Amino acid sequence: MIYIGNHVSVSKGYLAMGRHESSLGGNTFAFFPRNPRGGRSKDTSPGDIASLRQYLSDNNFGKLVVHGAYTMNICAAKEEVRANSREMLRDDLLKLQTLPGNFYNFHPGCHVGQGIETAVGQIAEALADLIREVEEASQSPLQNKILLETMAGKGSEVGGSFEQLREIIDRAAALGGDDLRSKLGVCLDTCHIWDAGYDIQDDLDGVLREFDAVIGLDNLCAVHLNDSKNERGSRKDRHEKLGQGIIGADALKAVVRHPLLQDRPFILETPNDDTGYKSEIETVISWMI
């Protein structure tokens, strides 16, 4: 069995997202709790969220992969951008305390000339502080694991190597205590790591061994399943439909079927409409047969 889905809109409410994903044939999904470009967040109704939770349980959905706004940058060079980004992250995590047992994924950010070392420290400090603040405000342990996404490494992006993500997790745990380590994980994006130079086409086993040695496969919690428009190592980050890019269907099928990646939610972020996502979900399910 595979947990496969795509991004759906929260505009019609939480239960509507689950029903919509079912109509596409999926059994997990991702969504932005606010405008992905950084606008205000969707107002939440406790009843609507409770209805979604029941729907997910009744229909055997896998864990959801909530996505932070693209404009959120907790390692920005400008202090006001960092502060606004931290507030967005804090607000998202607090609201999602009522939708427990899932994942909250976000792009680590861009250092904008400060350098990787400074940015890693800022991200780690923000995570340690925000987890504490959310737990104190909600009077409850963090209910959703926070995932750092693997990035293509374009421009001043942080997260273009496994080592950078490991350093963020290690430094956050050093600030927040070892218990904090269990509240952080990684979402592996196939397009991003390909564009960053990892050869999942001809050496998937080697890439997973490297991930395990650097971060640990127990910390690989979700997969963004995307083809790429670019050659390996291009550091450009341009997604393509499954089988229509440079990575290709055979390599992506191997990712989906790999024994070390089972039981994770796989999220499609390909350039598609609902008809395209329905077709890709059917394709991915067929790969498991």
URRA-V839443 format. One record per residue. PHI is phi in whole degrees, -180 to 180 (* if undefined). OMEGA is omega in degrees with one decimal (* if undefined). BURIAL is # if it has 9 or more other ideal C-beta (glycine too) atoms within 8 Angstrom, else .. Layout:
BEGIN
phi={PHI,PHI}
omega={OMEGA,OMEGA}
burial={BURIAL,BURIAL}
END
This chain:
BEGIN
phi={*,-125,-98,-135,-167,-148,-73,-126,-86,-90,-60,-99,108,-77,-60,-59,-64,-62,-64,-65,-64,-59,-66,-91,93,-90,-135,-159,-164,-119,-155,-96,-73,-143,-52,-61,-93,102,-77,-67,-85,-69,-62,-110,-112,-54,-67,-66,-66,-62,-66,-64,-57,-66,-63,-61,-67,-66,-109,55,-75,-83,-64,-86,-123,-71,-117,-71,-60,-63,-81,-69,-145,-81,-124,-65,-69,-87,-60,-68,-70,-61,-64,-65,-67,-62,-67,-61,-64,-62,-63,-60,-63,-64,-64,-82,-60,-90,-126,-76,85,-120,-122,-118,-105,-149,-77,-56,126,-126,-79,50,93,-75,100,-61,-61,-64,-64,-59,-63,-66,-65,-62,-63,-62,-64,-61,-66,-70,-61,-62,-64,-65,-68,-69,-68,-92,53,-155,-60,-57,-93,-134,-66,-91,-111,-87,-90,-66,-117,-77,84,-76,56,-104,-58,-98,105,-82,-142,-61,-63,-65,-67,-62,-65,-62,-63,-62,-73,-65,-66,-65,-84,-105,97,-60,-61,-66,-58,-72,-97,-123,-155,-133,-107,-94,-102,-65,-64,-63,-71,-63,-65,-80,116,-83,-90,-81,-82,-111,-147,-59,-59,-65,-65,-69,-63,-65,-59,-64,-69,-88,-114,102,-64,-63,-94,-88,-104,-154,-130,-92,-98,-139,-83,-129,-79,-115,-69,-59,83,-71,55,-114,63,-130,-75,-135,-63,-58,81,-107,-112,-76,-63,91,-65,-62,-68,-70,-62,-65,-63,-61,-90,-64,-61,-82,-115,-73,72,-89,-73,-108,-116,-81,-127,-80,-75,-137,-104,-58,-61,-66,-66,-59,-65,-68,-62,-61,-63,-63,-61,-66,-65,-86,-83}
omega={176.5,172.7,-173.9,179.2,-175.7,174.9,174.6,-176.7,177.4,-171.1,-178.9,177.1,-173.6,179.4,179.8,179.0,180.0,179.4,-180.0,179.9,177.1,-179.4,178.4,179.9,-177.7,178.2,166.8,175.0,174.1,174.3,174.2,178.2,175.6,176.0,-176.7,177.1,169.6,179.6,-177.5,-178.2,177.5,175.0,-177.4,175.3,178.8,179.8,179.6,178.7,177.5,178.6,176.5,180.0,179.1,180.0,179.5,179.1,-177.6,-174.7,172.9,176.0,170.1,179.4,176.5,179.0,179.5,-173.7,174.6,-178.7,-179.8,-176.1,180.0,-177.3,-175.6,173.2,179.8,178.1,-179.0,-176.1,-177.9,176.9,177.5,-178.0,179.0,179.6,177.4,179.4,176.4,-179.2,179.1,-179.2,178.4,-176.7,178.2,-179.4,-176.6,174.6,179.5,175.3,-168.4,172.8,-177.8,-178.4,172.5,-175.1,176.2,175.3,-176.4,177.0,179.4,-175.6,174.7,174.5,-179.9,-175.8,-176.4,-175.9,178.7,-178.0,179.0,178.0,179.5,179.3,-179.1,179.4,-179.8,-179.3,179.3,-179.5,-174.0,176.5,177.4,-178.3,-179.9,-179.7,177.6,-177.8,-178.5,-176.4,-178.0,173.0,177.1,-172.3,-178.9,180.0,179.3,-179.2,170.9,-177.1,172.4,-174.0,-179.3,179.6,179.5,178.3,-179.0,179.0,171.9,177.9,179.3,174.6,177.6,-177.9,179.5,178.4,177.9,-179.5,177.5,-178.7,-179.4,-176.7,175.2,178.7,178.0,179.6,-173.0,-179.1,-176.3,178.8,-179.7,-178.2,-178.6,-178.9,-179.4,177.3,-176.1,168.8,-177.5,178.3,-174.2,176.6,-175.7,-176.4,174.3,179.3,177.6,176.0,-179.6,-171.7,177.6,178.5,-175.5,-177.0,-180.0,178.9,179.8,178.4,179.7,174.9,179.2,177.4,-178.6,-178.9,-175.3,-173.2,-176.4,-177.6,175.1,-180.0,174.9,-167.6,-176.2,-179.1,166.7,-173.6,-176.0,167.9,-177.7,175.0,-168.4,171.4,179.8,177.9,-176.9,-178.7,-178.2,177.8,173.2,-175.9,175.5,177.3,-177.3,177.3,179.9,-179.3,-176.1,179.5,174.1,-175.2,-176.9,-179.2,179.7,174.4,178.1,176.1,-177.5,-174.8,-173.0,-176.6,-179.8,-176.9,-177.1,175.9,171.6,170.5,175.1,-176.6,175.9,173.5,-178.8,-179.2,-172.3,165.1,-176.7,179.7,178.3,179.0,177.7,178.8,-179.5,176.8,177.3,179.1,-178.5,177.6,179.6,178.0,-177.4,-177.7,*}
burial={.,#,#,#,#,#,#,#,.,#,.,.,#,#,#,.,#,#,#,#,#,#,.,#,.,#,#,#,#,#,#,#,#,#,.,.,.,#,.,.,#,.,.,#,.,.,.,#,#,#,#,#,#,.,#,#,.,.,#,.,#,.,#,#,#,#,#,#,#,.,.,#,#,#,#,#,.,.,.,.,#,#,.,.,#,#,.,#,#,#,#,#,#,#,#,#,#,#,#,.,.,#,#,#,#,#,#,#,#,#,#,#,.,#,.,.,.,#,#,#,#,#,#,#,#,#,#,#,#,#,#,#,#,#,#,.,.,.,.,.,.,#,#,#,#,#,#,#,#,#,#,#,#,#,.,.,#,#,#,#,.,#,.,#,#,#,#,#,#,#,#,#,#,.,#,#,.,.,.,#,#,.,#,#,#,#,#,#,#,#,#,#,#,#,#,#,#,#,#,#,#,.,.,#,.,.,#,#,.,#,#,#,.,#,#,.,#,.,#,#,#,#,#,#,#,#,#,#,#,#,.,#,.,.,#,#,#,#,#,#,#,#,#,.,#,#,#,#,.,.,#,#,#,#,#,#,.,#,.,.,#,.,.,#,#,#,#,#,#,#,.,#,.,.,.,#,#,#,.,#,#,#,#,#,#,.,#,#,.}
END
